[in-house]
Amino acid sequence: IYSIPKLKVHAKIALVIRKKDSKHGDQAYLATGNFNEKTARLYGDHGLFTSNPEVLREVKELYNHLEDQDLRPDFRHILVPGFNMIPQFIRLIDQEIDHVKKGGIGYILLKMNGLQDGEMVDHLYRASEAGVKIDLIIRGVCTLKTGQPYSRNIRVIRIVDRYLEHARIFVFLNNGEHQIYMGSADWMKRNLRRRVECVFPVYDPDARKEILDILNIQLSDNVKAC
């Protein structure tokens, strides 16, 4: 199936559908980077193998949508632009604001190649003003301004090292029950509004812990980070 004219498919997803007589179930590989023989040696990315039936069903529906744009799936697990990506990210930010208003702790940790979408930047400012602590690891363009009254709770770092930091990870504290997503989309207008992307939830507790450990190492870097 050839790509859709004037629509960039930026999602990094692979689907294995087993034969009916197979003893194994279907599987999906969802990632922040491509299967590319050159960038595999240069980029730092994350990938998730999953057989979660609900996630698998939605990945299959995304493939069906690519084949027939008249199909409009109801995505509840994966986040896809034009369907649920922006509303869900805003809901997750507002959720952290609500935790602070109720006397709890609000915290957001985001890692991306670029942060440039005005609507999302404004929501991060609102969260900062409400008392939500926010850590951002942004490798490239970042239009969010730190050091302002409305961004006093936001810290931005950039890491440049041997490997190109290419992963996109979205962490929301959720009163200690972390909600973690990864995927192909930066918070750029083109990614959130004009491309086919797939951002996916990480449900496995061990995988969530591993991701948080990696991010905490990066946040504590005082050599390669600025």
C-alpha positions as a printed NumPy array, in Angstrom:
array([[  0.   ,   0.   ,   0.   ],
       [  1.577,   3.283,  -1.061],
       [  1.618,   6.242,   1.277],
       [ -1.249,   8.712,   1.231],
       [ -0.557,  11.748,  -1.01 ],
       [  0.36 ,  14.9  ,   0.965],
       [  0.137,  13.011,   4.267],
       [  3.348,  11.935,   5.993],
       [  3.13 ,   8.678,   7.928],
       [  5.608,   9.242,  10.762],
       [  4.452,   6.432,  13.091],
       [  6.994,   3.742,  13.904],
       [  4.925,   0.577,  14.234],
       [  5.188,  -3.046,  13.146],
       [  2.499,  -5.71 ,  13.403],
       [  2.882,  -9.498,  13.401],
       [ -0.371, -11.327,  12.634],
       [ -0.102, -15.056,  13.244],
       [ -1.712, -17.758,  11.158],
       [ -4.907, -19.104,  12.677],
       [ -3.319, -22.457,  13.548],
       [ -0.359, -20.803,  15.319],
       [  0.064, -21.415,  19.042],
       [  1.317, -17.833,  19.386],
       [ -0.844, -14.738,  19.461],
       [ -0.433, -11.556,  17.463],
       [  2.225,  -9.051,  18.516],
       [  3.076,  -5.428,  17.878],
       [  6.343,  -3.544,  18.047],
       [  5.787,   0.132,  18.835],
       [  8.738,   2.484,  18.83 ],
       [ 10.149,   5.986,  18.91 ],
       [ 12.512,   5.28 ,  15.992],
       [ 12.741,   3.493,  12.66 ],
       [ 14.269,   0.222,  11.583],
       [ 17.101,   1.976,   9.747],
       [ 20.531,   0.433,   9.325],
       [ 22.301,   3.794,   9.618],
       [ 20.383,   5.543,  12.384],
       [ 20.29 ,   2.348,  14.464],
       [ 23.997,   2.964,  15.114],
       [ 23.549,   6.661,  15.899],
       [ 20.168,   7.217,  17.551],
       [ 18.969,   6.522,  21.076],
       [ 15.391,   5.206,  20.891],
       [ 12.928,   3.029,  22.786],
       [ 10.743,   0.2  ,  21.525],
       [  7.979,  -1.849,  23.104],
       [  6.948,  -5.376,  22.162],
       [  3.382,  -6.038,  23.266],
       [  0.637,  -8.641,  22.93 ],
       [ -1.905,  -6.535,  24.857],
       [ -5.153,  -7.351,  22.997],
       [ -6.665,  -3.864,  23.294],
       [ -3.507,  -2.159,  22.039],
       [ -3.197,  -4.718,  19.237],
       [ -6.785,  -4.108,  18.169],
       [ -6.173,  -0.377,  17.905],
       [ -2.9  ,  -0.774,  16.003],
       [ -4.764,  -2.958,  13.491],
       [ -7.437,  -0.265,  13.227],
       [ -4.723,   2.326,  12.53 ],
       [ -3.453,   0.183,   9.657],
       [ -7.026,  -0.144,   8.379],
       [ -7.379,   3.643,   8.51 ],
       [ -4.206,   4.023,   6.428],
       [ -5.78 ,   1.748,   3.839],
       [ -9.169,   3.502,   3.921],
       [ -9.355,   7.046,   5.336],
       [-13.145,   6.844,   5.517],
       [-12.709,   4.518,   8.502],
       [-12.655,   6.546,  11.735],
       [-11.587,   4.268,  14.608],
       [-12.297,   5.058,  18.247],
       [ -8.83 ,   5.029,  19.789],
       [ -8.752,   4.67 ,  23.58 ],
       [ -5.212,   3.398,  24.174],
       [ -2.914,   4.626,  21.4  ],
       [ -2.885,   8.35 ,  20.597],
       [ -3.275,   9.436,  16.974],
       [ -3.397,  13.016,  15.595],
       [ -6.791,  14.019,  14.288],
       [ -8.435,  11.552,  16.643],
       [ -7.412,  11.805,  20.291],
       [ -3.772,  12.855,  20.689],
       [ -4.113,  16.55 ,  21.593],
       [ -7.24 ,  16.089,  23.771],
       [ -5.586,  13.286,  25.753],
       [ -2.357,  15.21 ,  26.327],
       [ -4.385,  18.211,  27.527],
       [ -6.432,  15.949,  29.809],
       [ -3.242,  14.514,  31.321],
       [ -1.847,  18.001,  31.96 ],
       [ -5.132,  19.129,  33.52 ],
       [ -5.091,  16.006,  35.684],
       [ -1.784,  17.091,  37.246],
       [ -3.221,  20.568,  37.837],
       [ -6.196,  19.005,  39.619],
       [ -3.882,  16.985,  41.884],
       [ -2.171,  20.208,  42.998],
       [ -5.487,  21.959,  43.574],
       [ -6.532,  19.083,  45.822],
       [ -3.378,  19.433,  47.913],
       [ -1.336,  16.774,  46.176],
       [  1.743,  16.84 ,  43.985],
       [  1.655,  17.479,  40.267],
       [  4.604,  16.46 ,  38.108],
       [  5.208,  16.13 ,  34.371],
       [  8.352,  14.839,  32.643],
       [  8.564,  15.106,  28.869],
       [ 11.348,  14.135,  26.511],
       [ 11.154,  15.165,  22.866],
       [ 13.153,  16.251,  19.843],
       [ 11.204,  19.5  ,  19.627],
       [  8.587,  21.554,  21.469],
       [  6.985,  24.217,  19.326],
       [  3.185,  23.814,  19.325],
       [  1.71 ,  26.96 ,  20.873],
       [ -1.352,  25.289,  22.371],
       [  0.696,  22.675,  24.196],
       [  3.236,  25.258,  25.406],
       [  0.398,  27.37 ,  26.814],
       [ -0.988,  24.371,  28.702],
       [  2.431,  23.74 ,  30.227],
       [  2.545,  27.381,  31.33 ],
       [ -0.888,  26.97 ,  32.949],
       [  0.327,  23.88 ,  34.77 ],
       [  3.422,  25.712,  35.99 ],
       [  1.328,  28.61 ,  37.27 ],
       [ -0.859,  26.106,  39.132],
       [  2.187,  24.635,  40.905],
       [  2.896,  21.573,  38.762],
       [  6.617,  20.783,  38.573],
       [  7.723,  20.129,  35.003],
       [ 10.981,  18.697,  33.657],
       [ 11.62 ,  18.861,  29.926],
       [ 14.41 ,  17.148,  27.998],
       [ 14.307,  18.816,  24.575],
       [ 17.101,  18.094,  22.12 ],
       [ 16.192,  20.587,  19.403],
       [ 13.854,  23.539,  18.963],
       [ 12.057,  24.69 ,  22.109],
       [  9.808,  27.76 ,  22.036],
       [  8.891,  27.486,  25.716],
       [ 10.498,  30.312,  27.708],
       [ 11.986,  29.481,  31.08 ],
       [ 12.804,  31.964,  33.828],
       [  9.47 ,  33.763,  33.511],
       [  6.846,  34.145,  36.267],
       [  4.487,  31.88 ,  34.33 ],
       [  7.216,  29.229,  33.829],
       [  8.889,  29.301,  37.242],
       [  8.174,  25.597,  37.825],
       [  9.589,  24.464,  34.471],
       [ 13.148,  23.25 ,  33.871],
       [ 14.463,  22.534,  30.375],
       [ 17.671,  20.641,  29.62 ],
       [ 19.288,  19.462,  26.407],
       [ 21.568,  16.429,  26.177],
       [ 24.147,  16.132,  23.407],
       [ 26.357,  13.054,  23.602],
       [ 27.613,  10.148,  21.533],
       [ 24.122,   9.083,  20.45 ],
       [ 21.419,  11.357,  19.101],
       [ 18.645,  11.569,  21.703],
       [ 15.657,  10.605,  19.566],
       [ 13.135,   9.116,  22.02 ],
       [  9.826,  10.784,  22.808],
       [  8.551,   9.952,  26.285],
       [  5.638,  11.512,  28.158],
       [  5.381,  10.924,  31.927],
       [  2.573,  12.112,  34.21 ],
       [  2.876,  11.418,  37.949],
       [ -0.845,  10.738,  38.513],
       [ -0.545,  10.594,  42.324],
       [  2.28 ,   8.052,  42.113],
       [  0.511,   5.77 ,  39.615],
       [  2.614,   6.932,  36.702],
       [  1.001,   7.216,  33.294],
       [  3.717,   6.822,  30.682],
       [  3.472,   7.117,  26.914],
       [  6.122,   6.826,  24.224],
       [  5.967,   7.243,  20.494],
       [  6.845,   8.987,  17.28 ],
       [  5.397,  12.455,  17.843],
       [  7.171,  15.551,  19.043],
       [  5.046,  18.465,  20.234],
       [  5.507,  20.275,  16.931],
       [  2.547,  21.534,  14.891],
       [  3.399,  19.184,  12.037],
       [  3.461,  16.118,  14.332],
       [  0.345,  16.911,  16.33 ],
       [ -1.783,  18.185,  13.484],
       [ -0.545,  17.156,  10.027],
       [  0.993,  13.682,  10.291],
       [  0.028,  10.102,  11.041],
       [  1.672,   9.362,  14.39 ],
       [  1.33 ,   6.672,  17.042],
       [  1.945,   7.391,  20.72 ],
       [  1.374,   4.341,  22.886],
       [  0.874,   3.647,  26.601],
       [  3.356,   1.639,  28.661],
       [  1.302,  -0.536,  31.009],
       [  3.888,  -3.062,  32.22 ],
       [  5.232,  -2.043,  35.685],
       [  8.76 ,  -3.314,  34.993],
       [  8.938,  -1.432,  31.708],
       [  7.644,   1.741,  33.382],
       [ 10.302,   1.459,  36.089],
       [ 13.056,   0.958,  33.503],
       [ 11.951,   4.047,  31.583],
       [ 11.829,   6.159,  34.756],
       [ 15.295,   4.945,  35.779],
       [ 16.716,   5.974,  32.387],
       [ 15.056,   9.388,  32.524],
       [ 16.247,  10.037,  36.084],
       [ 19.821,   9.264,  35.007],
       [ 19.45 ,  11.787,  32.2  ],
       [ 17.96 ,  14.422,  34.506],
       [ 20.921,  14.072,  36.853],
       [ 23.524,  14.457,  34.086],
       [ 25.905,  17.339,  34.868],
       [ 28.429,  16.663,  32.101],
       [ 26.619,  16.266,  28.754],
       [ 23.457,  18.17 ,  29.663],
       [ 23.008,  21.919,  29.453]])
